[in-house]
Amino acid sequence: MLRITLQPHWRIGQDDGDGAAALDANILLHLLAAVQGSGSIAQAGREIGLSYRHAWGLLQQAEALFGQALLVRGRGRGSALTELGEKLIWADTRIGARLQPLLESLASELEGELGRVQRRQRAVPRLHASHGFAVAALREQLAARQVPVELRYRSSLEAVAALAQGDCELAGFHVPLGEFEAAAAQRYLPWLKRDQHLLVHLAVRSQGLFVAPGNPLGLRGLGDLARPGLRFVNRPEGSGTRVLTDLLLRREGIAPRAVAGYDNTELTHAAVAAYVASGMADAGIGVQTAAHRFGLHFIPLLKERYFFALPADALDRAELRPVLGVLRSPAFRARVAALKGYEAANTGQVLALGEAFPA
């Protein structure tokens, strides 16, 4: 089975047409991250496979290009990143968080296209879902077991619409538990038919506010988003978390226009967390896993269920049985349970629409 990986690549140069002066920044970024972790240029070079001379030369080239230092070097005290060095690391982190789902989707499509040419047969099962940590874990488990699937990251509403139109076999969407469940579910149920679709329970996960470590602004909940001067970063129109945000704001009596940054959006939970962690916003909404991975303070708001919708005859389809086998396996359930803010007690459970949403 083919496995394709796509990664963003930086090149930095002066705007003078001198291509020879351009710097391959990917190696530099790896070096800076290693120095940040070890405090030593020599140790950082060894970690990424560079000689001390090569690492030192790369740093000198970069500092000449930027016109200022990237490291503060102290005799006997090791090396630390300057503000510019830290900004470069955060910029790379934000790029990765923003582009990862897009690149993974494209890589998966390419795997499918090349696989079809190789096998001269119908495409592998297609999975459309909003980007999430449990979905990413599923892709890893499928790849480890050599189970092919074509994954495309889309909003929850786009995913269920694609399933209804025959453009995919599995569609991921999430619905909050509690007072907002009915309103959120009504966005998806017109595309899902009781006699045509089943649901597989993926996980229960916690959604909440991301704020800076230690919560220096003293935020307590969603009502604080209307505080003067507070900067918010949102999710795009059509995403399940954007729907949740709108429902929460409506409950608090807060108009979207009263939230500074309401129209400022990032594509994924990780991208929102990176945006807040870099200091470009004071708050965002997303799953606890993202807050944990970026070292942010997390203020829980509610829990939600994440499902995969699929055709009613999925259990009888030979091409879908391996995927469902992984979804329902103890190994995958353990993988989901290990994610911060995720609960996996019902992971892999197959439900009729009426069982999941009795009303």
N, C-alpha and C positions, 0 to 999 in steps of 0.2 A: 504494500500500500504506500503510495506516495505521501510524503509529508513536506509541505512547503512552509517556510518561515520568512516573513517580510519584516524588515526593521527600518525605521527612519535613519537617514544618514546626514550628518551635518558637514558642511564645508563653510569656512569663514575666511573672508578676505576683504581687502580694502576696495572701495568703489572707484578704482582707477584703471580697471581693465587689465591689471597685472595678474594673470592667472597663476603665475609661478609662486606668488606670495600666499596663495590660498592654503588654509590649514585644514587638515583632516581632523575635525573636532571630536569625532567619536572616540578615538584613542585618548585624546586629551581629557575628555569627560570621564572615561574609565579611570584614568590616572588620578584626576582630582578626587573622585569618589573614594578611591583607595587611600589617598593621602588623608582624606577626611576621617576615614576609619582607623588608620594606623598611626597618623601623626608623623610618618617617616617617608621621605621620597624614595629611599632605597628599598624599604619594605613594600611600598606601593608598587614600585617597578617590578619587583619579584612576583608579586601577586598577579600582575597582568602580563607577565612574560617579557618585560623590558629590562635592558641593562640600566644601571644607574646613569651611565653617560647618555643613553638614548632618552631616558625620562627627563634628565636635566636639560638636554637640548630642546626637547619638545616644550618644556615649560618656558625656556628662554624665548623660543620662537613665538609662543603664544603671547607672552608678556610684551614682546616688541610689537606685535600686531595690535594689541589692545592699548598699548601705551601706558600701562600700569600693572602693578603686581597682582598675581593670582594667589600667592602664598606669602605668609609672614613666617620668616625663618628665625628661630631663636637658638642660640648656642646652648646645647644641652637640654633644650625644652621642646625639641621637635619642630614640626611645621604645622601651620593651621591655615585654613582658607581665608582669604580676604572677603570683603562683601561681594566683590565682583566674582570671585571663585564660587561662592555660595549661590549667587544668582544664576550662574551657568548651570550648576547642578540642579537647581529648582526648575530652570527652563527646560532642561532635558527630561526631568520627571514629569512636568506638565505635558510635554509633547508626547511622551510615551503613554500617559494616561488618556490623552485625547485621541490619539491615533490608533492605539492598540486594537480596539474593536473593529475599526475600519480595515486595518491591515489583516486581521485574523479572518474577517469575512471574505476579503479578496483572495487571501491565500486558500481558504476553503473552496471558493468557487473555482480557482485554478486547479486545485487537486481534483475536483469533480470533472472539469473539462478534460484534463489530461488523462484521467482514469477512464473516461468514456472512450477516448481515442484508443487507449490500450486494450480495453476489454471489448469494444464494439458492442456495447449493450446499454440498457437503460441506466439513467443516473442513480446514484445511491440515495438513500433517504435524505430529505431536505428538512433542516431544522431552522426555523426563523424565531428569534427571541430577542428580548431586550437584554443588553449586556449585564451580567451579574456574576458573582463569584461562584455560585453553585453551577451555573451554566458553563463557565470556564472550566470548572473541575470535571464536569461531565465530558467535555471535549478531551481533556487530558486522559480520562479513564477509557474513553472509546479508542483513542489513539494507541494507548498502551496495550489494549486487547485486539488491535488490528481490526476494529469495527469501523468501516467507512461511513461518514456522514458529511453532508454539505451544509455548513453552518453559515447563516447570514444574520448579523445583528441588526435588528429593526426595533421600532417602538412596539409596545404590546398591542396597540390597536392595529398597526400595520401587519403584525404577525397573524392575528386571528383572521383578519380580512384575507390575507394570502392563503390561509388554510381553507377558508370558505370558497375561494376562487380556484382551488386546486393547484396553487403554486408552491405548496409545501405539504409535508406529511405530519410535522409536529410544530405547534405554535406556542410560544411561551408568553404568559401574561400573569400579572399579579393583582390581587384584590385585598384591600385592608380588612382586618377583622374589626367587628364592632359597629359603631354607628354609621360609618361611611360605606359599609360593604355593599348594601343594596344600590346606592347611587353609583359606585364605581363599577359594579358588575353589569349594570345596565348599558355601559359603553360597549361591552363585549358580547353580551348575550344575543343581540340581533344577528351576529355572525355565526353563532353556535346553535345547532339544532339537536334536540334531545334524541332524535332517532338516527342522527348522522355522526355524532361525535361522542367521544369519551374524554375523561381527564385523567392525567397521572399527576399525583401530588409530588412536587419537587421539594419544597421546604416551607417552613415558617421563618420569617426573618424580621428583625427589628429595624424600623425606620426612625430617624430622629434628626436633630440639629447637629451640624458640625460647627464647632467653634475652636478658637485657638487653645493650645494647651494651658490648663489651669483656669480657663474661662475668665480672662482678665476683665472683660466687659460685664461680667456678672449676669449673663443671659439666663433666663429661667424657662422660657418657652416661646411659642410662636408669636405671642403678643408683642414680644420685644422687637420683631422685625420692622415695626413702624417707628422705632426709636430714631429721632433725628441723628443723621450722621452715620448710621449703621449701614454697612454695605453688604448686600445679599448676592448670591449667585444661584441661578435657577437651573432647571432642566428644560429641555426643548418641548415645545408644543407637541402633544400626541403621546408623550411618555407617561407611563403609569405614575411615576413620582410627581410629575407636573400636575396631573389630575389630583393626586393626593394633596399637593401644596395648595391648589385652588380651593379644595374642600375645607382644608384647615383654616385658610385665610377667611373664607366665608363664615365659618363658625365663630371666628374671633371678631367678625365685623370689620375686617381690614380690607380696604380696596387695594387691588394690585398696584395702582398708581402711587399708593402711599409707601410702597416698599422700594427703597433705592436699590437698583440692580435687578428688579423683577424681570426685565427683558434681557438681562445678561445671562447667557446660557452656556452650559458645558454638556457634552454628550453622555457621560457616564458618571456613576457614583465616584469612581476613582478620580476622574477629572475634576469633579466638584471638590473632593477632598484635597487634591493637589493645589487647586486654586486658593482654597482657604488657608492651607498650610504655608503657601508662599506669601501670604499677607495681602493678597490682592482683593480679598473679601473677608468680611467678619463672620459670615455665617452661610451655611448651605444646608440642604436636606438630602439625606441618603441613608444607605444601610450601614449598620455599625461596623461591619468588616472594613469598609473603606476608611472610616475614622480611625480605627485601631491601627491599620497599616501605615497611616500617615502621622501617627502620634497626636491626633486631635482629641479634644474633649468632646464627649458624646452626650447629648440630652435626649433620652428616649421620648418618642411621641406616640407610637403605636406599633402593633405587629401586623403583618400581612402574610397571606398565603400565595405561594408561587406555584402555578400549574403549567403543565404542557397539555394542550388540547390536541387530539388526534382523531383520525377516522374511527368510526365505531367497529370496523372489522380489523383494526390494527393488530389485535392479538393473533389473528389468523394469517397475517401477511408475513411471508418468509423474510422479506427484506427489512421488516421492522422488528422482528423478534430479537435479533442480537442487541439492538439499541435498548429495547425494553428490558432485556436481560441484565444489562449493565445498570440501568436506572433502578431496578428492583434488587440489586445485589447488596449483600451486607457490606462489601468493601466500599461501594459508593456511598451508602448511608453513613458509614463511619467518616468518610471524607467530608461530607456535608456537615456532620455534627461537629467536626473540628474547626469549622469556620466561625469566627467570633460573631455572635449575634444571630446565628442560624440554629434552628431546631430541626431534627431529622427523624422524629418519632414515626411520622407517616410517609417518609420518602419512599417512592415507588408504589404507593397505594393507587389502585385503579378505581375510579369513581364514575358513575353516571352523572350527568349534569344536575339531575334532580337531587342527587345525594349531596353534591357539593353546595348547591344553591337551592334549598328546598322551597324558598319563596318564589 
